[in-house]
Amino acid sequence: MTWGRAEPLDDIAGQVAIVGVGEGDHSKASGRTTTEIGLQAIERALDDAGLAPTDVDGLMWIPSFPGQVDDAAFHAHFGTKHELWTSHAGGGMVWAGTAPHTAARAMAEGKASVVVNAFAVAWASQRGQMVGGPGQTHAQELHKQQLEVPFGWFPQPVYFATIARRHMYEYGTTEEQLGAVAVTLRRHANLHPTAVMKDRPLTIEQYLASPPVCTPFRKEDCSLISDGGGAYVMTSVERARDLARPVVEVAGVGLGSSFAGVHWAEQGDFTSTPQVYAAPGAYAMAGITAADIDVLACYDPFTIASIMQVEDLGFCKKGEGGAFAASGALAYDTGVIPYNTHGGLLSHAYVLGVAHVVELVRQLRGEAAAQVTDPEVAVYGGYTGPQASTLVLRKA
């Protein structure tokens, strides 16, 4: 059954490199603003790239998340006044994967030459106000207000617990297999100095002893709520070769959409993600298959989302993702496909995917805390529910 589509994208393979990455401090409630966190991430990314704020002539963010670093905030902070090409097709989630494609088009058209994509949240600090988070966004959606919320299908843990139950029914996936994802990612986070859960080990026994929050989920199946952010700097591959950092080029980008949009209750294939439509185009653009990928990072709001995306990206057959995770296949050092080596949204920080891209760049440079041995190709899987993106990065 066809329940979505691949969005048409220009071939931009080898046109763009990510030359600098940085993070705003990841933490529990810190009292910082979203803008402050985003600016810290940009400062660190520019320092990593060896570039100055005056070198930046392009800036990408997503305005639907308040407090992102826009051109006014950038200039006010850095004391600059030069013209900036701007795009609202940046930020985290799906856009952390497609921003390089948007930037490549701007570079090809002569609109920009050094582009920063940034995203930040202060959701832990804002939690008492119950504003700014994903629950608020979904609660304001009219279709959900009328046809989902009245029936108790809200918020996100309920959505994904229902999806997990269906995956269990169709394929025999178990709670222990969900737990294998949580335990593996916590182990990775324990090795990562910036992870919110770096000092909180987790065993499968501890996971199984944890009380349910929305069956079959325990709290360890659910993403963190944190303050934090990330940024990455893009320029042409040619210019990147003149900079100090190892060159990490964008080899492929794909974008897939579900016909059901944000109404997951209506999605045609309830146990799949739009990665099934995004990944083939990205792989074709890069000239690879799943077997060529050395390290993977997927947007992981819940453990079941990891299992489904690992399946949909081609690392195992549909329905085998739970057993695949339980076999140890996702471990950074002994696995088949090292996965979310920083800990992901589940154990590193809930900064909506931008830190996933930062981690992959560090992996390809050989700078990661849980370093994979000699990776050449890395893939980010972005996800919002109605859409998924696939970003292929390659050591140049």
DOFI-100056 format. One record per residue (C-alpha): residue number from 1; residue in one letter; x, y, z. Coordinates in Angstrom, 2 decimals. Example, Ala and Ser with C-alpha at 12.3 -4.5 7.8 and 13.67 -1.06 7.14 Angstrom:
residues 2
i | aa | xx | yy | zz
1 | A | 12.30 | -4.50 | 7.80
2 | S | 13.67 | -1.06 | 7.14
end
This chain:
residues 396
i | aa | xx | yy | zz
1 | M | 0.00 | 0.00 | 0.00
2 | T | 1.28 | 3.47 | -0.89
3 | W | 0.73 | 5.73 | 2.11
4 | G | 3.30 | 8.46 | 1.40
5 | R | 5.72 | 9.84 | -1.13
6 | A | 9.33 | 10.85 | -1.70
7 | E | 9.69 | 14.58 | -2.19
8 | P | 11.70 | 15.60 | -5.29
9 | L | 15.13 | 17.00 | -4.41
10 | D | 17.99 | 18.25 | -6.58
11 | D | 21.19 | 16.24 | -6.56
12 | I | 23.57 | 18.20 | -4.32
13 | A | 26.07 | 15.41 | -3.63
14 | G | 29.54 | 16.76 | -2.93
15 | Q | 28.50 | 20.42 | -3.08
16 | V | 28.37 | 21.20 | 0.63
17 | A | 30.55 | 20.41 | 3.63
18 | I | 29.88 | 20.77 | 7.34
19 | V | 32.97 | 22.57 | 8.64
20 | G | 32.06 | 23.45 | 12.22
21 | V | 29.85 | 22.02 | 14.94
22 | G | 28.94 | 23.28 | 18.40
23 | E | 26.49 | 22.70 | 21.21
24 | G | 24.80 | 24.89 | 23.76
25 | D | 25.17 | 23.37 | 27.21
26 | H | 22.75 | 20.46 | 27.68
27 | S | 21.17 | 20.46 | 31.10
28 | K | 18.09 | 20.21 | 33.24
29 | A | 16.35 | 23.49 | 34.05
30 | S | 19.06 | 26.15 | 33.86
31 | G | 17.20 | 29.45 | 33.76
32 | R | 18.75 | 30.30 | 30.40
33 | T | 16.69 | 31.50 | 27.44
34 | T | 16.39 | 29.61 | 24.18
35 | T | 18.20 | 32.45 | 22.39
36 | E | 21.12 | 32.38 | 24.83
37 | I | 21.55 | 28.65 | 24.34
38 | G | 21.39 | 28.96 | 20.54
39 | L | 23.97 | 31.74 | 20.48
40 | Q | 26.31 | 29.68 | 22.63
41 | A | 26.01 | 26.80 | 20.15
42 | I | 26.73 | 29.12 | 17.20
43 | E | 29.75 | 30.64 | 18.94
44 | R | 31.19 | 27.19 | 19.51
45 | A | 30.45 | 26.03 | 15.96
46 | L | 32.19 | 29.07 | 14.47
47 | D | 35.16 | 28.57 | 16.77
48 | D | 35.30 | 24.92 | 15.72
49 | A | 35.30 | 25.97 | 12.05
50 | G | 37.90 | 28.69 | 12.57
51 | L | 35.53 | 31.28 | 11.16
52 | A | 34.37 | 34.67 | 12.41
53 | P | 30.78 | 35.93 | 12.65
54 | T | 31.57 | 38.28 | 9.77
55 | D | 32.28 | 35.24 | 7.57
56 | V | 28.69 | 34.05 | 8.00
57 | D | 26.36 | 35.27 | 5.25
58 | G | 23.56 | 32.74 | 5.71
59 | L | 21.45 | 31.76 | 8.72
60 | M | 18.78 | 29.06 | 9.06
61 | W | 16.25 | 28.52 | 11.84
62 | I | 12.64 | 27.44 | 12.40
63 | P | 10.36 | 30.28 | 13.56
64 | S | 7.58 | 28.02 | 14.87
65 | F | 9.77 | 27.31 | 17.90
66 | P | 10.02 | 30.64 | 19.79
67 | G | 13.37 | 32.11 | 20.73
68 | Q | 15.49 | 30.70 | 17.91
69 | V | 18.48 | 32.75 | 16.79
70 | D | 17.27 | 34.90 | 13.90
71 | D | 19.22 | 37.52 | 11.97
72 | A | 18.38 | 40.27 | 14.48
73 | A | 19.60 | 38.18 | 17.42
74 | F | 22.73 | 37.17 | 15.51
75 | H | 23.68 | 40.76 | 14.74
76 | A | 22.84 | 42.02 | 18.23
77 | H | 24.99 | 39.39 | 19.86
78 | F | 28.01 | 39.50 | 17.55
79 | G | 27.89 | 43.24 | 16.83
80 | T | 27.64 | 42.71 | 13.07
81 | K | 25.57 | 44.54 | 10.46
82 | H | 26.26 | 42.78 | 7.18
83 | E | 23.55 | 41.29 | 4.98
84 | L | 22.47 | 37.74 | 5.75
85 | W | 20.59 | 35.32 | 3.54
86 | T | 18.01 | 33.72 | 5.81
87 | S | 15.82 | 30.65 | 5.65
88 | H | 13.06 | 29.34 | 7.90
89 | A | 13.70 | 25.78 | 6.63
90 | G | 16.34 | 25.06 | 9.27
91 | G | 16.52 | 23.93 | 12.87
92 | G | 16.13 | 20.39 | 14.21
93 | M | 14.01 | 17.30 | 13.52
94 | V | 13.49 | 16.73 | 9.77
95 | W | 15.11 | 20.07 | 8.96
96 | A | 18.39 | 19.12 | 10.64
97 | G | 18.64 | 16.64 | 7.75
98 | T | 17.37 | 18.82 | 4.90
99 | A | 19.05 | 22.14 | 5.84
100 | P | 22.18 | 21.19 | 3.86
101 | H | 20.05 | 20.78 | 0.74
102 | T | 18.48 | 24.21 | 1.23
103 | A | 21.91 | 25.72 | 1.89
104 | A | 23.35 | 24.06 | -1.21
105 | R | 20.70 | 25.68 | -3.39
106 | A | 21.44 | 29.09 | -1.83
107 | M | 25.16 | 28.63 | -2.46
108 | A | 24.59 | 27.53 | -6.04
109 | E | 22.46 | 30.63 | -6.64
110 | G | 25.09 | 32.93 | -5.13
111 | K | 22.93 | 33.94 | -2.18
112 | A | 25.29 | 32.71 | 0.53
113 | S | 28.67 | 31.08 | 0.99
114 | V | 28.87 | 30.26 | 4.71
115 | V | 25.58 | 29.13 | 6.27
116 | V | 24.81 | 28.36 | 9.91
117 | N | 21.94 | 26.10 | 10.92
118 | A | 21.03 | 26.28 | 14.61
119 | F | 18.36 | 25.07 | 16.99
120 | A | 17.87 | 25.35 | 20.74
121 | V | 15.28 | 24.72 | 23.44
122 | A | 14.83 | 25.79 | 27.05
123 | W | 11.98 | 23.38 | 27.67
124 | A | 13.26 | 22.16 | 31.04
125 | S | 13.33 | 25.75 | 32.27
126 | Q | 9.89 | 26.43 | 30.75
127 | R | 8.30 | 23.24 | 32.01
128 | G | 6.50 | 24.90 | 34.92
129 | Q | 4.79 | 27.23 | 32.46
130 | M | 3.78 | 24.33 | 30.19
131 | V | 4.70 | 26.32 | 27.10
132 | G | 6.97 | 25.84 | 24.12
133 | G | 7.11 | 22.06 | 24.12
134 | P | 5.78 | 19.49 | 21.66
135 | G | 2.62 | 18.91 | 23.67
136 | Q | 1.56 | 22.52 | 23.20
137 | T | 2.17 | 22.33 | 19.45
138 | H | 0.04 | 19.22 | 19.10
139 | A | -2.71 | 20.51 | 21.38
140 | Q | -3.13 | 23.56 | 19.15
141 | E | -3.64 | 21.48 | 15.99
142 | L | -7.35 | 21.64 | 15.10
143 | H | -7.72 | 18.13 | 13.70
144 | K | -6.20 | 16.66 | 16.84
145 | Q | -8.40 | 18.85 | 19.04
146 | Q | -11.53 | 17.50 | 17.38
147 | L | -10.75 | 13.90 | 16.44
148 | E | -7.92 | 12.64 | 18.64
149 | V | -7.74 | 14.47 | 21.99
150 | P | -11.42 | 13.82 | 22.91
151 | F | -10.75 | 10.09 | 22.62
152 | G | -7.69 | 10.23 | 24.86
153 | W | -5.17 | 9.89 | 22.06
154 | F | -2.82 | 12.54 | 23.40
155 | P | -0.01 | 13.43 | 24.08
156 | Q | 3.09 | 11.94 | 22.46
157 | P | 3.69 | 9.04 | 24.88
158 | V | 0.16 | 7.84 | 24.16
159 | Y | 0.68 | 8.07 | 20.40
160 | F | 3.87 | 6.05 | 20.45
161 | A | 2.73 | 3.57 | 23.09
162 | T | -0.16 | 2.73 | 20.75
163 | I | 2.29 | 2.34 | 17.86
164 | A | 4.52 | 0.12 | 20.01
165 | R | 1.53 | -2.06 | 20.92
166 | R | 0.69 | -2.48 | 17.25
167 | H | 4.32 | -3.39 | 16.47
168 | M | 4.17 | -5.97 | 19.26
169 | Y | 0.91 | -7.39 | 17.89
170 | E | 2.14 | -7.62 | 14.31
171 | Y | 5.73 | -8.73 | 14.85
172 | G | 6.10 | -10.08 | 18.36
173 | T | 8.24 | -7.20 | 19.59
174 | T | 8.75 | -7.36 | 23.36
175 | E | 9.25 | -4.92 | 26.21
176 | E | 12.73 | -6.39 | 26.72
177 | Q | 13.55 | -5.44 | 23.13
178 | L | 12.36 | -1.88 | 23.71
179 | G | 14.54 | -1.88 | 26.80
180 | A | 17.56 | -2.97 | 24.77
181 | V | 17.36 | 0.32 | 22.86
182 | A | 17.13 | 2.35 | 26.07
183 | V | 20.02 | 0.48 | 27.73
184 | T | 22.29 | 0.75 | 24.68
185 | L | 21.72 | 4.48 | 24.31
186 | R | 22.22 | 5.06 | 28.03
187 | R | 25.55 | 3.24 | 27.84
188 | H | 26.59 | 5.56 | 25.00
189 | A | 25.45 | 8.62 | 26.98
190 | N | 27.45 | 7.46 | 30.00
191 | L | 30.56 | 7.88 | 27.84
192 | H | 29.60 | 11.34 | 26.60
193 | P | 30.72 | 14.35 | 28.67
194 | T | 27.84 | 16.62 | 27.60
195 | A | 25.00 | 14.09 | 28.02
196 | V | 22.32 | 14.95 | 30.56
197 | M | 22.34 | 11.29 | 31.69
198 | K | 26.12 | 10.84 | 31.68
199 | D | 26.15 | 9.88 | 35.37
200 | R | 23.03 | 7.66 | 35.33
201 | P | 23.82 | 4.05 | 34.27
202 | L | 20.95 | 1.80 | 33.23
203 | T | 20.78 | -2.00 | 33.13
204 | I | 18.06 | -4.12 | 31.56
205 | E | 17.13 | -5.26 | 35.08
206 | Q | 16.67 | -1.65 | 36.18
207 | Y | 14.65 | -0.95 | 33.06
208 | L | 12.29 | -3.88 | 33.66
209 | A | 11.86 | -2.89 | 37.30
210 | S | 10.86 | 0.66 | 36.33
211 | P | 7.08 | 1.25 | 36.60
212 | P | 5.03 | 1.79 | 33.44
213 | V | 4.03 | 5.32 | 32.49
214 | C | 1.94 | 4.41 | 29.43
215 | T | 1.97 | 0.69 | 28.71
216 | P | 4.23 | -0.67 | 27.31
217 | F | 6.44 | 2.36 | 28.02
218 | R | 8.49 | 3.10 | 31.08
219 | K | 10.04 | 6.51 | 31.55
220 | E | 13.26 | 5.15 | 30.02
221 | D | 11.39 | 4.58 | 26.74
222 | C | 10.62 | 8.29 | 26.52
223 | S | 12.81 | 11.20 | 25.52
224 | L | 14.21 | 13.62 | 28.02
225 | I | 13.00 | 17.17 | 28.51
226 | S | 16.07 | 19.38 | 28.69
227 | D | 17.66 | 22.70 | 27.92
228 | G | 20.26 | 22.67 | 25.17
229 | G | 21.00 | 23.25 | 21.53
230 | G | 23.32 | 22.74 | 18.62
231 | A | 24.61 | 24.39 | 15.47
232 | Y | 26.57 | 23.45 | 12.41
233 | V | 28.35 | 25.56 | 9.81
234 | M | 28.18 | 24.77 | 6.08
235 | T | 30.19 | 25.96 | 3.12
236 | S | 31.36 | 24.60 | -0.23
237 | V | 33.59 | 21.53 | -0.26
238 | E | 36.22 | 23.59 | -2.09
239 | R | 36.36 | 26.21 | 0.65
240 | A | 36.22 | 23.53 | 3.32
241 | R | 39.54 | 22.13 | 2.07
242 | D | 41.20 | 25.42 | 3.03
243 | L | 39.94 | 25.28 | 6.62
244 | A | 41.55 | 23.53 | 9.55
245 | R | 39.01 | 20.76 | 10.22
246 | P | 38.72 | 17.44 | 8.35
247 | V | 36.24 | 17.75 | 5.49
248 | V | 32.83 | 16.13 | 6.04
249 | E | 30.78 | 16.41 | 2.87
250 | V | 27.06 | 16.03 | 2.33
251 | A | 26.70 | 13.04 | 0.02
252 | G | 22.93 | 12.66 | -0.09
253 | V | 19.62 | 14.04 | 1.18
254 | G | 16.16 | 12.50 | 1.07
255 | L | 12.74 | 13.64 | 2.28
256 | G | 9.64 | 11.49 | 2.69
257 | S | 6.08 | 12.52 | 3.58
258 | S | 3.05 | 10.65 | 4.88
259 | F | -0.26 | 11.42 | 3.18
260 | A | -1.87 | 11.51 | 6.64
261 | G | 0.19 | 14.51 | 7.73
262 | V | 0.25 | 15.09 | 11.48
263 | H | -2.73 | 12.81 | 12.01
264 | W | -0.86 | 9.63 | 12.88
265 | A | -4.09 | 7.83 | 13.70
266 | E | -4.82 | 7.88 | 9.95
267 | Q | -1.38 | 6.79 | 8.68
268 | G | -1.69 | 3.95 | 6.21
269 | D | 1.16 | 1.89 | 7.68
270 | F | 0.98 | 2.39 | 11.42
271 | T | 4.26 | 0.61 | 12.20
272 | S | 6.43 | 2.39 | 9.64
273 | T | 7.92 | 5.85 | 9.29
274 | P | 8.36 | 8.03 | 6.18
275 | Q | 11.99 | 6.90 | 6.17
276 | V | 10.79 | 4.24 | 3.74
277 | Y | 10.28 | 7.10 | 1.26
278 | A | 13.20 | 9.32 | 2.31
279 | A | 16.07 | 6.84 | 2.47
280 | P | 16.07 | 5.45 | -1.10
281 | G | 16.58 | 8.89 | -2.65
282 | A | 19.33 | 9.83 | -0.20
283 | Y | 21.13 | 6.53 | -0.73
284 | A | 20.86 | 6.87 | -4.51
285 | M | 22.20 | 10.44 | -4.42
286 | A | 25.15 | 9.25 | -2.35
287 | G | 25.67 | 6.08 | -4.38
288 | I | 25.43 | 3.82 | -1.32
289 | T | 23.30 | 1.15 | 0.29
290 | A | 22.57 | 0.56 | 3.97
291 | A | 25.50 | -1.89 | 4.03
292 | D | 27.91 | 0.99 | 3.36
293 | I | 26.87 | 2.98 | 6.44
294 | D | 29.26 | 2.93 | 9.41
295 | V | 27.35 | 4.94 | 12.00
296 | L | 23.68 | 5.91 | 12.31
297 | A | 21.83 | 8.56 | 14.32
298 | C | 18.04 | 8.74 | 14.26
299 | Y | 15.56 | 11.08 | 15.88
300 | D | 14.45 | 8.92 | 18.79
301 | P | 11.59 | 10.41 | 20.84
302 | F | 10.65 | 6.90 | 21.99
303 | T | 12.34 | 3.51 | 21.79
304 | I | 9.83 | 2.21 | 19.25
305 | A | 10.74 | 5.06 | 16.88
306 | S | 14.32 | 3.79 | 16.89
307 | I | 13.24 | 0.25 | 16.11
308 | M | 10.98 | 1.33 | 13.25
309 | Q | 13.55 | 3.62 | 11.66
310 | V | 16.31 | 1.02 | 11.85
311 | E | 13.95 | -1.25 | 9.92
312 | D | 12.82 | 1.42 | 7.47
313 | L | 16.38 | 2.53 | 6.71
314 | G | 17.24 | -1.00 | 5.62
315 | F | 19.35 | -2.43 | 8.43
316 | C | 17.00 | -5.36 | 9.05
317 | K | 13.68 | -6.64 | 7.75
318 | K | 10.40 | -5.07 | 8.82
319 | G | 9.40 | -6.49 | 12.17
320 | E | 12.91 | -7.62 | 13.11
321 | G | 14.07 | -4.33 | 14.64
322 | G | 13.36 | -5.39 | 18.20
323 | A | 15.35 | -8.60 | 17.94
324 | F | 18.08 | -6.68 | 16.10
325 | A | 18.40 | -4.21 | 18.99
326 | A | 18.32 | -6.96 | 21.61
327 | S | 21.16 | -8.78 | 19.83
328 | G | 23.52 | -5.90 | 20.60
329 | A | 23.55 | -4.72 | 16.99
330 | L | 23.29 | -1.02 | 17.94
331 | A | 26.34 | -0.85 | 20.24
332 | Y | 29.04 | 1.63 | 19.24
333 | D | 31.93 | -0.80 | 19.74
334 | T | 30.61 | -4.30 | 18.99
335 | G | 27.42 | -3.70 | 17.01
336 | V | 26.39 | -4.18 | 13.41
337 | I | 25.39 | -0.53 | 13.01
338 | P | 26.55 | 1.82 | 15.80
339 | Y | 23.47 | 3.85 | 16.70
340 | N | 22.99 | 7.19 | 18.48
341 | T | 26.49 | 7.02 | 19.85
342 | H | 25.92 | 10.16 | 21.96
343 | G | 22.82 | 8.74 | 23.65
344 | G | 20.15 | 10.33 | 21.48
345 | L | 17.01 | 12.09 | 22.67
346 | L | 16.54 | 9.30 | 25.18
347 | S | 19.74 | 9.85 | 27.16
348 | H | 21.86 | 12.68 | 25.72
349 | A | 19.49 | 15.66 | 25.43
350 | Y | 16.15 | 16.48 | 23.87
351 | V | 17.35 | 19.06 | 21.37
352 | L | 15.35 | 17.61 | 18.49
353 | G | 18.04 | 16.07 | 16.32
354 | V | 20.54 | 18.86 | 15.79
355 | A | 22.92 | 17.21 | 18.27
356 | H | 22.61 | 13.99 | 16.26
357 | V | 24.19 | 15.73 | 13.26
358 | V | 26.88 | 17.26 | 15.49
359 | E | 27.69 | 13.77 | 16.80
360 | L | 27.97 | 12.27 | 13.31
361 | V | 30.38 | 14.98 | 12.18
362 | R | 32.53 | 14.28 | 15.23
363 | Q | 32.39 | 10.56 | 14.49
364 | L | 33.64 | 11.08 | 10.94
365 | R | 36.44 | 13.29 | 12.27
366 | G | 37.43 | 10.69 | 14.87
367 | E | 36.57 | 13.04 | 17.75
368 | A | 33.57 | 11.34 | 19.38
369 | A | 33.42 | 10.18 | 22.99
370 | A | 32.07 | 6.75 | 22.02
371 | Q | 34.16 | 6.60 | 18.88
372 | V | 33.41 | 4.08 | 16.14
373 | T | 36.49 | 2.60 | 14.47
374 | D | 37.37 | 4.44 | 11.24
375 | P | 33.89 | 5.43 | 10.02
376 | E | 33.63 | 6.69 | 6.43
377 | V | 29.85 | 7.13 | 5.97
378 | A | 27.32 | 8.37 | 8.52
379 | V | 23.54 | 8.81 | 8.26
380 | Y | 21.10 | 10.97 | 10.19
381 | G | 17.44 | 10.05 | 10.16
382 | G | 15.23 | 13.03 | 10.96
383 | Y | 11.62 | 12.49 | 11.97
384 | T | 8.51 | 14.46 | 12.85
385 | G | 5.86 | 11.79 | 12.34
386 | P | 4.36 | 13.20 | 9.12
387 | Q | 7.81 | 13.51 | 7.54
388 | A | 11.26 | 11.96 | 7.69
389 | S | 14.58 | 13.05 | 6.26
390 | T | 17.72 | 11.08 | 5.50
391 | L | 21.07 | 12.87 | 5.49
392 | V | 24.17 | 11.04 | 4.28
393 | L | 27.53 | 12.41 | 5.39
394 | R | 30.87 | 11.21 | 4.09
395 | K | 34.46 | 11.69 | 5.11
396 | A | 35.99 | 13.48 | 2.10
end
